[in-house]
Amino acid sequence: MTDSQHISHTQLPSENAVSCSNCAACCCQLEVMLITDTGVPPRFIATDDWGGEVMQRLDDGWCAALDRDSMRCSIYELRPLICREFEMGSVECQDERRGMTSIYR
């Protein structure tokens, strides 16, 4: 087959594109310090060992604001600044996803 007869094809990605809709909310297991007031309801705020405010985490390590049925943030509009800056698909996001190999096969 010559170059002029070559049929082009689309290269499919080797893995699914990163999206919050296909994620296991791995960022919701990270320690989240509250450094600005975004209106996080007090029931989701804890105090760390050094006296700083952090997002409360439940005994299993997940953020208390995570809706376990949908795996979405239940206070999305009021989420902390760090959560707002943790961009979907960023290097940090992809590093966290790679660190959870038992979830992504």
C-alpha positions as CSV (number, residue, x, y, z in Angstrom):
1,M,0.0,0.0,0.0
2,T,1.4,3.4,-0.9
3,D,1.2,6.5,1.2
4,S,-1.6,7.9,-1.0
5,Q,-3.6,4.7,-0.3
6,H,-3.0,4.7,3.4
7,I,-6.1,5.0,5.4
8,S,-5.7,7.3,8.4
9,H,-6.9,6.2,11.7
10,T,-7.5,7.8,15.0
11,Q,-5.2,6.9,17.9
12,L,-7.3,6.0,20.9
13,P,-6.0,7.0,24.3
14,S,-4.5,4.2,26.2
15,E,-6.6,5.1,29.3
16,N,-9.8,6.9,30.0
17,A,-9.7,10.6,30.1
18,V,-9.6,12.0,33.6
19,S,-13.0,13.3,34.7
20,C,-14.7,13.8,38.0
21,S,-17.5,11.7,36.6
22,N,-15.3,8.6,36.2
23,C,-13.3,9.1,39.4
24,A,-13.4,7.4,42.7
25,A,-13.0,10.7,44.5
26,C,-9.4,10.0,45.5
27,C,-8.8,13.7,46.2
28,C,-11.4,13.3,49.0
29,Q,-8.9,11.2,51.0
30,L,-6.4,14.0,51.2
31,E,-5.8,16.2,54.2
32,V,-7.6,19.5,53.5
33,M,-6.5,22.6,55.5
34,L,-9.0,25.5,55.7
35,I,-6.9,28.6,55.0
36,T,-9.8,30.8,53.9
37,D,-13.4,31.2,54.8
38,T,-15.6,29.7,52.1
39,G,-18.6,29.0,54.3
40,V,-17.9,25.3,55.0
41,P,-20.6,24.2,57.5
42,P,-19.1,23.8,61.0
43,R,-20.2,20.1,61.2
44,F,-17.5,19.4,58.5
45,I,-14.7,21.2,60.3
46,A,-12.2,19.6,62.7
47,T,-9.1,20.8,64.5
48,D,-5.8,19.2,63.8
49,D,-3.1,18.4,66.3
50,W,-1.5,21.9,65.8
51,G,-4.8,23.8,66.2
52,G,-5.4,24.4,62.6
53,E,-8.8,23.9,61.0
54,V,-9.2,21.0,58.5
55,M,-12.0,19.3,56.8
56,Q,-13.2,16.5,59.0
57,R,-12.6,13.0,57.9
58,L,-14.5,10.0,58.9
59,D,-13.0,6.8,60.5
60,D,-12.4,5.3,57.0
61,G,-10.3,8.3,55.9
62,W,-12.8,9.9,53.5
63,C,-13.9,13.6,53.8
64,A,-17.0,14.0,55.8
65,A,-18.6,16.2,53.1
66,L,-18.3,13.4,50.5
67,D,-21.7,12.0,49.5
68,R,-21.0,8.3,49.6
69,D,-23.8,7.4,47.2
70,S,-22.8,9.7,44.4
71,M,-19.1,10.1,45.3
72,R,-19.5,13.8,44.9
73,C,-19.0,16.7,47.2
74,S,-22.1,17.5,49.2
75,I,-20.9,21.1,49.8
76,Y,-19.5,21.8,46.3
77,E,-20.4,25.4,46.2
78,L,-18.9,26.0,49.7
79,R,-15.8,23.7,49.2
80,P,-12.5,24.9,50.6
81,L,-10.0,26.9,48.5
82,I,-7.6,23.9,48.3
83,C,-10.4,21.8,46.8
84,R,-11.2,24.6,44.3
85,E,-7.6,24.7,43.3
86,F,-7.1,21.0,42.9
87,E,-7.9,20.9,39.2
88,M,-9.4,17.9,37.5
89,G,-6.8,16.2,35.3
90,S,-3.9,18.2,36.8
91,V,-0.6,16.6,37.6
92,E,-1.6,16.3,41.3
93,C,-4.9,14.8,40.3
94,Q,-3.3,12.2,38.1
95,D,-0.7,11.4,40.7
96,E,-3.5,10.7,43.2
97,R,-5.3,8.5,40.7
98,R,-2.1,6.5,40.0
99,G,-1.7,6.0,43.8
100,M,-5.0,4.3,44.0
101,T,-4.2,1.3,41.8
102,S,-6.6,-1.0,43.6
103,I,-9.5,1.2,42.3
104,Y,-8.4,1.7,38.7
105,R,-7.7,-1.4,36.8
